[in-house]
Amino acid sequence: MTNALNAQECLERAKMHEQLAATTADASARMMHQAMAAEFRRRAAMGSFDEARPMASKPIIELCPPVS
């Protein structure tokens, strides 16, 4: 799953996974496609991953050389 999708792309992928779930006879594959569709719908509802999470502008941890 890529994190750089916008809401429309997420909805398109959700529909694709729903179609795959509807056409497969394999129960575990159907469950996986249903889960993927639900995740893409959730991401579409909240916006893309990049929009929902602010990027850090500096390192969270700064490493310093040991003091002797």
Sequence and secondary structure as in RCSB ss.txt:
>XXXX:A:sequence
MTNALNAQECLERAKMHEQLAATTADASARMMHQAMAAEFRRRAAMGSFDEARPMASKPIIELCPPVS
>XXXX:A:secstr
  S   HHHHHHHHHHHHHHHHH   HHHHHHHHHHHHHHHHHHHH  HHHHS   SS SS       
